[in-house]
Amino acid sequence: MAENRLRTELNHLERKLVLLLNDYKKKESEIEVLRAENDRLRAKIEDKDQQLAGFQNQDKISKLVNGMVVDDNDTEALCNLLSEYINEVDKCIAHLSE
C-alpha cells in the first residue's frame, strides 16, 4: 500500500513539474516578445528624439533669421545660405542615424 501511495505522489509531482516547465517555456517566449517590442520602442523613441532635436534647431535658426537686421537685397541671399546650411545639417543627421 505504501508503495502505491508513493507512486501516486510521484506521478502527481511529475505532472506538476511538467505543468511548471510548460509555464516556464511560455513565460520565456512572452519575455522574448516583450524584449523585442521594448527594443523596437526604444529605437522609435530615439528616432523621435532626433527629429525633435532637428526641429528645435530649425526653430532656433528661424528665430535667428527673423531677428537679424539686414538690407532687403541681402535677405534673400541670407535665407538661401541658411537653407543650404539646414539641408546640410539634415543630411549629416540622416547619415549619422544610419
N, CA, C and O of each residue as an XYZ file, in Angstrom:
392
protein
N       0.814     -1.188      0.000
C       0.000      0.000      0.000
C       0.864      1.261      0.000
O       0.580      2.220     -0.718
N       1.887      1.248      0.788
C       2.750      2.414      0.878
C       3.429      2.673     -0.461
O       3.677      3.816     -0.842
N       3.726      1.571     -1.171
C       4.372      1.712     -2.468
C       3.425      2.383     -3.465
O       3.855      3.230     -4.248
N       2.130      2.010     -3.444
C       1.151      2.647     -4.339
C       1.013      4.142     -4.022
O       0.936      4.979     -4.921
N       0.985      4.442     -2.769
C       0.867      5.843     -2.362
C       2.082      6.666     -2.821
O       1.946      7.809     -3.256
N       3.260      6.062     -2.713
C       4.468      6.735     -3.171
C       4.444      6.938     -4.683
O       4.852      7.989     -5.177
N       3.967      5.934     -5.417
C       3.861      6.059     -6.883
C       2.862      7.148     -7.254
O       3.092      7.931     -8.176
N       1.767      7.187     -6.535
C       0.756      8.213     -6.791
C       1.340      9.603     -6.529
O       1.149     10.523     -7.325
N       2.029      9.746     -5.443
C       2.666     11.030     -5.117
C       3.710     11.402     -6.168
O       3.808     12.557     -6.582
N       4.481     10.413     -6.589
C       5.498     10.650     -7.603
C       4.860     11.081     -8.917
O       5.341     12.015     -9.560
N       3.793     10.419     -9.320
C       3.078     10.806    -10.544
C       2.505     12.211    -10.416
O       2.553     13.001    -11.359
N       1.966     12.510     -9.250
C       1.404     13.847     -9.008
C       2.501     14.922     -9.117
O       2.297     15.967     -9.733
N       3.650     14.651     -8.518
C       4.772     15.580     -8.593
C       5.287     15.721    -10.027
O       5.660     16.813    -10.457
N       5.301     14.626    -10.748
C       5.756     14.657    -12.142
C       4.822     15.521    -12.998
O       5.294     16.288    -13.837
N       3.504     15.406    -12.798
C       2.539     16.239    -13.533
C       2.730     17.714    -13.195
O       2.679     18.575    -14.073
N       2.950     17.993    -11.907
C       3.187     19.382    -11.506
C       4.455     19.935    -12.162
O       4.490     21.082    -12.608
N       5.484     19.103    -12.210
C       6.738     19.523    -12.827
C       6.545     19.805    -14.317
O       7.069     20.794    -14.830
N       5.813     18.964    -15.002
C       5.541     19.175    -16.431
C       4.769     20.471    -16.627
O       5.079     21.244    -17.533
N       3.769     20.717    -15.791
C       2.994     21.963    -15.897
C       3.879     23.184    -15.637
O       3.788     24.191    -16.339
N       4.727     23.079    -14.628
C       5.626     24.189    -14.333
C       6.610     24.446    -15.474
O       6.886     25.600    -15.804
N       7.132     23.398    -16.068
C       8.048     23.558    -17.195
C       7.345     24.192    -18.393
O       7.921     25.036    -19.080
N       6.107     23.787    -18.640
C       5.344     24.390    -19.736
C       5.096     25.875    -19.478
O       5.232     26.701    -20.381
N       4.736     26.203    -18.254
C       4.542     27.605    -17.892
C       5.839     28.397    -18.059
O       5.831     29.530    -18.541
N       6.930     27.794    -17.661
C       8.227     28.448    -17.776
C       8.553     28.750    -19.242
O       9.019     29.843    -19.562
N       8.309     27.788    -20.126
C       8.584     27.981    -21.556
C       7.689     29.074    -22.139
O       8.142     29.875    -22.956
N       6.427     29.108    -21.724
C       5.515     30.156    -22.195
C       6.001     31.529    -21.744
O       6.009     32.488    -22.515
N       6.399     31.600    -20.492
C       6.879     32.873    -19.956
C       8.151     33.323    -20.662
O       8.326     34.512    -20.926
N       9.035     32.386    -20.968
C      10.254     32.728    -21.708
C       9.901     33.300    -23.077
O      10.497     34.285    -23.514
N       8.941     32.688    -23.749
C       8.510     33.183    -25.059
C       7.913     34.580    -24.939
O       8.201     35.449    -25.761
N       7.092     34.800    -23.930
C       6.497     36.119    -23.719
C       7.577     37.162    -23.438
O       7.498     38.294    -23.915
N       8.567     36.776    -22.672
C       9.662     37.697    -22.352
C      10.409     38.086    -23.629
O      10.749     39.255    -23.812
N      10.665     37.133    -24.500
C      11.364     37.425    -25.755
C      10.546     38.379    -26.617
O      11.098     39.300    -27.219
N       9.239     38.166    -26.681
C       8.371     39.052    -27.456
C       8.402     40.458    -26.855
O       8.495     41.446    -27.583
N       8.325     40.542    -25.544
C       8.335     41.842    -24.877
C       9.682     42.544    -25.025
O       9.729     43.766    -25.167
N      10.769     41.792    -24.993
C      12.089     42.397    -25.194
C      12.208     42.965    -26.605
O      12.730     44.063    -26.797
N      11.721     42.211    -27.589
C      11.770     42.698    -28.971
C      10.939     43.971    -29.117
O      11.364     44.926    -29.767
N       9.759     43.977    -28.512
C       8.912     45.168    -28.566
C       9.589     46.336    -27.850
O       9.539     47.469    -28.327
N      10.205     46.069    -26.734
C      10.915     47.095    -25.979
C      12.044     47.702    -26.819
O      12.207     48.922    -26.859
N      12.813     46.851    -27.484
C      13.888     47.336    -28.350
C      13.339     48.196    -29.480
O      13.902     49.239    -29.812
N      12.229     47.745    -30.070
C      11.607     48.491    -31.161
C      11.128     49.854    -30.674
O      11.312     50.862    -31.356
N      10.521     49.881    -29.508
C      10.019     51.135    -28.960
C      11.160     52.080    -28.568
O      11.052     53.295    -28.732
N      12.244     51.515    -28.053
C      13.406     52.356    -27.715
C      13.980     53.007    -28.976
O      14.344     54.183    -28.968
N      14.057     52.229    -30.056
C      14.564     52.776    -31.320
C      13.631     53.864    -31.843
O      14.079     54.883    -32.369
N      12.337     53.635    -31.694
C      11.363     54.632    -32.137
C      11.490     55.921    -31.329
O      11.406     57.015    -31.886
N      11.691     55.794    -30.033
C      11.874     56.973    -29.172
C      13.139     57.725    -29.578
O      13.148     58.955    -29.630
N      14.196     56.988    -29.861
C      15.446     57.626    -30.273
C      15.257     58.395    -31.580
O      15.756     59.511    -31.724
N      14.539     57.801    -32.526
C      14.249     58.496    -33.786
C      13.439     59.761    -33.534
O      13.717     60.808    -34.118
N      12.453     59.664    -32.681
C      11.620     60.834    -32.370
C      12.444     61.915    -31.683
O      12.259     63.100    -31.958
N      13.347     61.523    -30.797
C      14.213     62.488    -30.128
C      15.104     63.220    -31.136
O      15.318     64.428    -31.033
N      15.618     62.466    -32.112
C      16.452     63.082    -33.144
C      15.631     64.038    -34.005
O      16.102     65.120    -34.355
N      14.419     63.645    -34.344
C      13.553     64.530    -35.115
C      13.253     65.797    -34.328
O      13.285     66.900    -34.873
N      12.964     65.631    -33.053
C      12.670     66.782    -32.204
C      13.870     67.725    -32.127
O      13.716     68.944    -32.210
N      15.047     67.163    -31.971
C      16.253     67.990    -31.928
C      16.426     68.750    -33.241
O      16.794     69.924    -33.240
N      16.160     68.080    -34.353
C      16.245     68.747    -35.650
C      15.251     69.885    -35.767
O      15.586     70.956    -36.272
N      14.036     69.659    -35.305
C      13.018     70.710    -35.351
C      13.398     71.875    -34.440
O      13.176     73.036    -34.784
N      13.961     71.564    -33.295
C      14.377     72.622    -32.381
C      15.492     73.458    -32.999
O      15.511     74.681    -32.860
N      16.424     72.787    -33.687
C      17.499     73.526    -34.349
C      16.946     74.407    -35.461
O      17.370     75.551    -35.626
N      16.004     73.871    -36.217
C      15.393     74.667    -37.280
C      14.660     75.867    -36.700
O      14.700     76.959    -37.266
N      13.992     75.664    -35.574
C      13.276     76.758    -34.929
C      14.255     77.831    -34.449
O      14.002     79.025    -34.610
N      15.369     77.403    -33.863
C      16.375     78.365    -33.407
C      16.932     79.163    -34.577
O      17.108     80.377    -34.482
N      17.207     78.477    -35.677
C      17.741     79.157    -36.856
C      16.715     80.135    -37.406
O      17.058     81.250    -37.798
N      15.473     79.719    -37.433
C      14.419     80.613    -37.923
C      14.317     81.855    -37.052
O      14.152     82.962    -37.563
N      14.414     81.678    -35.749
C      14.370     82.833    -34.842
C      15.564     83.754    -35.072
O      15.431     84.976    -35.024
N      16.736     83.157    -35.322
C      17.913     83.972    -35.607
C      17.717     84.779    -36.879
O      18.034     85.968    -36.920
N      17.204     84.147    -37.900
C      16.993     84.820    -39.183
C      15.985     85.940    -39.022
O      16.186     87.040    -39.538
N      14.922     85.675    -38.323
C      13.892     86.699    -38.148
C      14.395     87.867    -37.306
O      13.921     88.993    -37.457
N      15.339     87.606    -36.432
C      15.854     88.648    -35.565
C      16.978     89.468    -36.174
O      17.360     90.500    -35.624
N      17.506     89.025    -37.292
C      18.625     89.731    -37.921
C      18.128     90.964    -38.676
O      17.068     90.951    -39.301
N      18.895     91.980    -38.600
C      18.594     93.197    -39.354
C      19.530     93.239    -40.554
O      20.745     93.378    -40.408
N      18.950     93.118    -41.730
C      19.744     93.135    -42.961
C      19.013     93.949    -44.008
O      17.824     94.242    -43.878
N      19.738     94.302    -45.033
C      19.134     95.002    -46.155
C      18.203     94.069    -46.897
O      18.326     92.848    -46.799
N      17.276     94.642    -47.635
C      16.353     93.831    -48.430
C      17.098     93.010    -49.474
O      16.673     91.903    -49.805
N      18.183     93.527    -49.988
C      18.953     92.807    -51.007
C      19.641     91.585    -50.408
O      19.758     90.546    -51.057
N      20.089     91.721    -49.175
C      20.809     90.628    -48.521
C      19.885     89.575    -47.922
O      20.330     88.466    -47.628
N      18.616     89.898    -47.738
C      17.687     88.986    -47.081
C      17.547     87.681    -47.847
O      17.617     86.603    -47.258
N      17.351     87.771    -49.139
C      17.169     86.557    -49.939
C      18.434     85.714    -49.950
O      18.367     84.490    -49.836
N      19.571     86.350    -50.085
C      20.842     85.615    -50.087
C      21.066     84.943    -48.740
O      21.518     83.799    -48.683
N      20.753     85.644    -47.659
C      20.911     85.080    -46.323
C      19.972     83.891    -46.121
O      20.374     82.863    -45.576
N      18.734     84.032    -46.558
C      17.770     82.925    -46.434
C      18.236     81.708    -47.215
O      18.139     80.580    -46.731
N      18.743     81.934    -48.421
C      19.251     80.823    -49.234
C      20.443     80.148    -48.566
O      20.534     78.920    -48.530
N      21.346     80.953    -48.042
C      22.515     80.408    -47.364
C      22.112     79.582    -46.147
O      22.623     78.481    -45.942
N      21.197     80.112    -45.343
C      20.747     79.372    -44.165
C      19.997     78.102    -44.551
O      20.128     77.078    -43.880
N      19.220     78.157    -45.613
C      18.519     76.956    -46.090
C      19.512     75.888    -46.504
O      19.301     74.704    -46.243
N      20.598     76.301    -47.150
C      21.642     75.344    -47.532
C      22.276     74.716    -46.291
O      22.502     73.507    -46.241
N      22.561     75.556    -45.286
C      23.128     75.037    -44.044
C      22.185     74.041    -43.374
O      22.614     72.990    -42.899
N      20.913     74.379    -43.340
C      19.923     73.483    -42.724
C      19.872     72.166    -43.472
O      19.825     71.101    -42.856
N      19.882     72.230    -44.797
C      19.851     70.994    -45.603
C      21.091     70.144    -45.345
O      20.997     68.921    -45.246
N      22.249     70.788    -45.236
C      23.480     70.049    -44.973
C      23.444     69.395    -43.588
O      23.859     68.247    -43.426
N      22.951     70.124    -42.605
C      22.837     69.564    -41.252
C      21.870     68.388    -41.256
O      22.146     67.364    -40.631
N      20.744     68.514    -41.948
C      19.778     67.409    -42.042
C      20.402     66.193    -42.700
O      20.160     65.065    -42.272
N      21.207     66.408    -43.743
C      21.882     65.288    -44.400
C      22.841     64.611    -43.435
O      22.920     63.383    -43.389
N      23.570     65.412    -42.665
C      24.520     64.860    -41.690
C      23.787     64.034    -40.626
O      24.231     62.946    -40.260
N      22.685     64.555    -40.146
C      21.894     63.827    -39.143
C      21.382     62.523    -39.721
O      21.456     61.482    -39.068
N      20.861     62.569    -40.946
C      20.350     61.349    -41.587
C      21.475     60.337    -41.774
O      21.283     59.140    -41.558
N      22.645     60.819    -42.175
C      23.775     59.925    -42.375
C      24.233     59.286    -41.061
O      24.562     58.101    -41.021
N      24.250     60.077    -39.995
C      24.662     59.556    -38.694
C      23.655     58.562    -38.123
O      24.033     57.643    -37.396
N      22.385     58.739    -38.445
C      21.370     57.847    -37.889
C      21.328     56.508    -38.601
O      20.683     55.576    -38.120
N      22.007     56.391    -39.743
C      22.029     55.110    -40.474
C      22.995     54.185    -39.911
O      23.139     53.067    -40.404
